[in-house]
Amino acid sequence: MDEREIYSEIIKNNAKREGRTLSKYACRSLQGIRLFPEREEMPDRENIRPVFFHDGDRIIHSRAYTRYIDKTQVFFLFDNDHITHRVLHVQLVSKIGRMIGRCLKLNEDLIEAIALGHDIGHVPYGHDGESYIDEICSSKGFGYFCHNAQSVRSLMELEDHGRGLNLTLQVLDGVLAHNGEQLQSRYEPDTGKDWDRFLDEYSKCWKVKNFSTGIVPMTLEGCVVKVSDIISYIGRDIEDAITVRMIKREDIPKGIVKVLGNNNRDIINKLIRDIVLNSYDKPYLSFSKDVYDALNELFDFNRERIYNNPFKTKENGKIKNMFKLLFETYIKQLNEKDESSLIYGEHLKEMSDSYKENNSNARIVVDYIAGMTDSYFNRQFNDLVLPRKFGRYIKK
């Protein structure tokens, strides 16, 4: 067999394997559709990498993906190397999602691609930072901000110097709809979406407050990522809170412990097994009532004792002011066309003419700040806002 014949055989085998192993509710690779198929050097049907596998590769090799490594998950301002950062959270979502997907005979490549890309739009300082950027956007009168829409924007409009990665509709839809902060007893896909519907939902995320919270994934795989997001952080946040001595393990209410356990391993195991048992060979995902009720109670516990803990939030006023000051500084630099500034040198210089022409200065600044790691954000604030020492004397 020559090279072309071998590749053809591989592609056929990939399709046959999906036909034999995937559920009738799964999304086949052949269903993957791109907004700009003409941009592809090789048509997806001629590529030995299935379309969603290929999307996962594009995401993991993106510049935005590398910045996951220093983005806050929940706990910031702690000098502790054993707490979760965004990069680990994303890996956990992918692993948990693929486990659920394998048990339910769904497309693991699609699940992995959505999981890898779902939080790329998260800003420095996690959800707290996200709320500050949202306040800036609304106060300046140019809409709202949510990290899942910014994730889509990064993948679809910012990567590759403003051309985007040309990912499939199914992956981008899963990213836009992931909303891991919303617990539901049942997750059922909104099938039949097309590009027009998706782009309309995406557009409304910037214009309608909290619009993204009502978006439903178009695939069951997208639903898996949505629930895997919850499973990945709900118990892990407890472990991190114990690590930084914010809570003690015995603080977890006994009713929760009885159903889910009191450690991340048991919680993950219970939630995965429950969702698999209650969703097997069905067109939706669901928890059993006792597990759903315990998970709801655990959400309330985490919200009160961890996410809104007064100790964790006591520096938030300073961080909020940092966002405001940096935003105003960058706007000033763009308005004055200060090409010596970093927003020019490290952001605009890399972007296409189309990006520069079709985006307001405010949107460009939001893109720049949203893409920052926590440490880069802090360095920018120190360099731009705080005074610098001159040293012992003027150096000539």
C-alpha positions in Angstrom: 0.0 0.0 0.0 1.2 3.5 -0.8 1.0 6.5 1.5 -2.4 7.6 0.1 -3.9 4.2 0.5 -2.6 3.8 4.1 -4.1 7.2 5.1 -7.4 6.4 3.4 -7.5 3.1 5.4 -6.8 4.9 8.6 -9.7 7.4 8.0 -12.1 4.6 7.2 -11.1 2.7 10.3 -11.6 5.8 12.4 -15.2 6.2 11.0 -15.9 2.5 11.5 -14.7 2.6 15.1 -17.0 5.5 15.9 -19.8 3.6 14.2 -19.2 0.5 16.3 -18.6 2.2 19.7 -20.4 5.5 19.9 -23.9 5.9 21.3 -26.7 7.0 19.0 -26.7 10.2 21.1 -23.0 10.9 20.4 -21.7 13.5 18.0 -19.8 11.8 15.2 -16.6 13.4 13.9 -18.1 13.6 10.4 -20.7 16.0 11.9 -18.0 18.6 12.7 -18.4 21.8 10.7 -16.1 24.8 10.4 -17.1 28.4 9.7 -14.4 28.7 7.1 -13.7 25.2 5.6 -11.8 26.8 2.7 -9.1 27.9 5.1 -8.1 24.3 5.8 -4.9 23.1 4.1 -6.3 19.6 4.1 -10.1 18.9 4.2 -11.2 17.3 7.5 -12.5 14.2 5.6 -9.0 13.6 4.2 -7.1 14.1 7.5 -6.1 11.2 9.7 -6.7 13.3 12.7 -10.5 13.3 13.3 -11.9 16.8 13.3 -12.4 17.3 17.1 -9.1 15.7 17.8 -7.6 18.2 15.5 -9.4 21.0 17.3 -7.9 19.8 20.6 -4.4 20.0 19.1 -5.0 23.6 17.9 -6.2 24.6 21.4 -3.3 23.0 23.3 -0.8 24.6 20.9 -2.4 28.1 21.2 -0.6 31.0 22.9 -3.6 31.5 25.2 -3.4 27.9 26.4 0.2 28.4 27.6 -1.0 31.2 29.9 -3.3 28.8 31.9 -0.3 27.9 34.0 -0.3 31.2 36.0 -4.0 32.0 36.2 -6.0 31.8 39.4 -8.5 29.1 39.9 -10.0 30.1 43.3 -7.2 31.0 45.7 -5.0 34.0 45.0 -2.4 35.8 47.1 -1.4 32.6 48.8 2.3 31.5 48.6 1.5 27.9 48.4 2.5 25.6 45.5 0.0 22.9 46.4 -3.2 24.8 45.5 -4.9 24.5 42.2 -4.2 26.8 39.3 -6.3 27.1 36.1 -4.1 24.8 34.1 -4.7 21.9 36.5 -8.4 22.6 36.7 -8.7 22.3 32.9 -6.8 19.0 32.9 -9.1 17.7 35.6 -12.2 18.7 33.6 -10.8 16.9 30.6 -10.0 13.7 32.5 -13.3 13.6 34.3 -15.2 14.4 31.1 -13.5 11.7 29.1 -14.2 9.2 31.8 -17.9 10.0 31.8 -17.9 10.2 28.0 -16.2 6.8 27.7 -18.8 5.2 30.0 -21.7 6.8 28.1 -20.2 5.9 24.7 -19.8 9.6 23.7 -17.1 11.3 21.5 -14.1 11.7 23.8 -12.2 13.9 21.3 -15.0 16.4 21.3 -15.2 16.4 25.1 -11.5 16.9 25.4 -11.4 19.8 23.0 -14.2 21.6 24.8 -12.6 21.0 28.2 -9.2 22.2 27.1 -10.6 25.4 25.7 -13.4 26.2 28.1 -11.6 28.6 30.4 -9.1 30.2 28.1 -11.0 33.5 28.5 -10.6 33.6 32.2 -9.0 36.8 33.5 -6.4 37.4 36.2 -7.7 36.7 39.8 -10.4 34.3 38.6 -14.0 35.0 39.0 -13.3 38.1 41.2 -11.3 39.6 38.4 -14.0 38.7 35.9 -16.6 40.7 37.9 -14.3 43.7 37.9 -13.9 43.7 34.1 -17.6 43.2 33.8 -18.1 46.3 36.0 -15.7 48.3 33.8 -17.4 47.2 30.6 -20.9 48.1 31.9 -19.8 51.4 33.5 -18.2 52.5 30.2 -21.3 51.6 28.2 -19.9 49.0 25.9 -21.6 45.9 27.1 -20.8 43.1 29.5 -18.1 40.6 30.1 -18.2 36.8 30.7 -15.2 34.5 30.6 -16.9 31.8 28.5 -17.7 34.3 25.7 -14.1 35.6 26.0 -12.9 32.0 25.6 -14.8 31.8 22.3 -13.4 35.2 21.3 -9.9 34.1 22.1 -10.2 30.9 20.0 -12.4 32.3 17.2 -11.1 35.9 16.8 -7.8 36.6 18.7 -5.5 33.6 18.2 -3.3 33.4 15.1 -2.8 37.2 15.1 -6.6 37.9 14.9 -7.6 35.3 12.4 -8.7 32.7 14.9 -8.2 28.9 15.0 -11.2 28.0 12.7 -12.5 25.5 15.3 -15.7 23.5 14.7 -19.1 24.8 15.7 -19.6 21.9 18.2 -16.4 22.8 20.1 -17.0 26.6 20.2 -20.6 26.0 21.3 -19.5 23.7 24.1 -17.0 26.4 25.3 -19.7 29.1 25.2 -22.3 27.0 27.1 -20.1 25.4 29.7 -21.2 27.5 32.7 -19.8 25.3 35.4 -21.2 27.6 38.1 -24.8 26.4 37.3 -25.9 23.2 39.0 -28.8 21.4 37.3 -30.5 18.1 38.1 -30.7 17.3 34.4 -28.6 18.4 31.4 -30.2 17.9 28.0 -28.6 19.2 24.8 -30.3 21.8 22.6 -29.8 20.0 19.3 -30.1 21.5 15.9 -28.0 24.6 16.3 -26.3 26.1 13.3 -23.7 28.8 12.9 -26.3 31.6 12.7 -27.9 30.5 16.0 -24.5 30.1 17.7 -23.2 33.5 16.5 -26.4 35.1 17.7 -26.0 33.6 21.2 -22.3 34.6 21.2 -23.2 38.2 20.3 -25.9 38.5 23.0 -23.4 37.5 25.7 -21.8 40.9 25.2 -25.1 42.8 25.1 -27.4 41.2 27.6 -26.5 40.8 31.3 -25.9 37.2 32.3 -27.2 35.9 28.9 -24.6 33.2 28.8 -26.1 31.5 31.9 -29.1 30.4 29.8 -27.2 28.9 26.9 -27.6 25.1 26.5 -24.9 23.0 24.7 -25.9 21.6 21.3 -24.3 18.2 22.0 -24.4 15.7 24.8 -20.6 16.0 24.9 -21.0 19.7 25.7 -23.3 18.8 28.6 -20.6 16.4 29.9 -18.1 19.2 30.0 -20.6 21.4 31.8 -21.1 18.8 34.6 -17.5 17.8 34.6 -16.5 21.4 35.3 -18.5 21.2 38.5 -17.2 17.8 39.5 -13.6 18.9 38.9 -13.7 21.9 41.3 -16.3 21.2 44.0 -14.2 18.8 46.0 -10.9 20.1 44.9 -11.7 23.6 46.3 -12.4 21.9 49.6 -8.9 20.3 49.6 -7.3 23.6 48.7 -9.3 25.4 51.4 -8.0 22.8 53.9 -4.5 23.2 52.6 -4.5 27.0 53.2 -6.2 26.4 56.6 -9.4 28.2 55.7 -11.6 25.3 56.8 -11.2 22.0 58.5 -12.4 18.7 57.1 -14.7 18.2 60.0 -16.5 21.5 59.0 -18.2 19.7 56.1 -21.8 19.1 57.1 -22.5 15.5 58.0 -25.4 15.2 55.6 -23.1 15.9 52.7 -20.4 13.6 54.0 -22.9 10.7 54.3 -23.9 11.0 50.6 -20.7 12.3 48.9 -17.8 11.7 51.3 -15.5 14.2 52.9 -12.6 14.3 50.4 -12.1 15.1 46.8 -11.4 11.5 45.7 -14.7 10.2 47.2 -16.7 13.2 46.0 -15.4 12.8 42.4 -16.0 9.0 42.4 -19.5 9.3 43.8 -20.5 12.1 41.3 -19.1 10.3 38.3 -20.7 6.9 39.2 -24.0 8.6 39.9 -24.2 10.6 36.7 -23.2 7.5 34.6 -25.8 5.2 36.3 -28.6 7.8 35.8 -27.6 8.8 32.3 -26.6 5.5 30.6 -28.2 5.1 27.2 -30.3 8.3 27.6 -30.3 11.5 25.6 -29.5 13.6 28.7 -27.4 13.6 31.9 -28.9 13.5 35.3 -28.1 13.0 39.0 -30.1 11.0 41.4 -32.2 13.1 43.8 -30.1 12.4 46.9 -26.9 13.1 45.2 -28.3 16.3 43.6 -29.6 17.5 46.9 -26.2 16.8 48.6 -24.3 18.5 45.8 -26.6 21.6 46.1 -25.9 21.7 49.9 -22.2 21.4 49.1 -22.4 24.3 46.7 -23.9 26.4 49.5 -21.2 25.3 51.9 -18.4 26.2 49.5 -20.0 29.5 48.6 -20.3 30.6 52.3 -17.1 29.1 53.8 -14.7 29.4 50.8 -15.7 31.7 47.9 -17.2 34.4 50.0 -14.9 33.9 53.0 -14.1 37.3 54.5 -10.4 36.4 54.7 -10.2 35.4 51.1 -12.0 38.6 49.9 -10.3 41.2 52.2 -7.8 42.3 49.6 -10.4 42.5 46.8 -10.9 46.2 47.0 -7.2 46.7 46.1 -7.4 44.3 43.2 -10.5 46.0 41.9 -8.7 49.3 41.9 -5.8 47.7 40.0 -8.1 46.7 37.2 -9.5 50.2 37.0 -6.1 51.9 37.0 -4.7 49.5 34.4 -7.7 49.9 32.2 -7.5 53.7 32.3 -3.8 53.6 31.7 -4.1 51.4 28.6 -6.9 53.5 27.2 -4.8 56.6 27.6 -1.9 55.0 25.8 -4.1 53.9 22.9 -5.8 57.3 22.6 -2.4 59.0 22.6 -1.0 56.4 20.2 1.9 55.7 22.5 3.7 53.0 20.4 6.4 52.6 23.1 3.8 51.1 25.5 3.5 47.4 26.1 -0.1 47.2 24.8 1.3 48.2 21.5 4.5 46.1 21.7 3.0 42.9 23.2 -0.5 43.0 21.9 -1.4 45.2 19.0 1.9 44.6 17.1 1.0 40.9 17.0 -2.5 41.5 15.6 -3.8 41.8 12.1 -4.9 45.1 10.5 -8.5 43.8 10.5 -8.4 43.4 14.3 -7.0 46.9 14.8 -9.6 48.5 12.5 -12.7 46.7 13.7 -12.3 46.9 17.5 -12.6 49.9 19.8 -9.8 50.9 22.1 -11.9 49.7 25.0 -12.4 46.3 23.5 -8.7 46.0 22.7 -7.8 46.9 26.3 -10.3 44.3 27.6 -8.7 41.6 25.3 -5.3 42.5 26.6 -6.1 42.4 30.3 -8.3 39.3 30.0 -5.4 37.4 28.4 -2.9 38.2 31.2 -1.6 35.8 33.8 -1.8 36.9 37.4 1.9 37.6 37.6 2.0 39.5 34.4 -0.9 41.6 35.5 0.9 42.4 38.8 4.1 43.3 37.0 2.2 45.6 34.7 0.6 47.4 37.6 3.9 47.8 39.4 5.6 49.2 36.3 2.8 51.5 35.2 1.4 52.7 38.4 3.9 52.5 41.2 6.9 54.9 41.2 10.3 53.5 40.3 13.4 54.1 42.4 16.2 56.1 40.7 19.0 54.3 42.6 21.9 55.9 44.4 22.5 58.6 41.7 21.7 59.4 38.1 23.5 57.1 35.8 24.9 58.6 32.6 
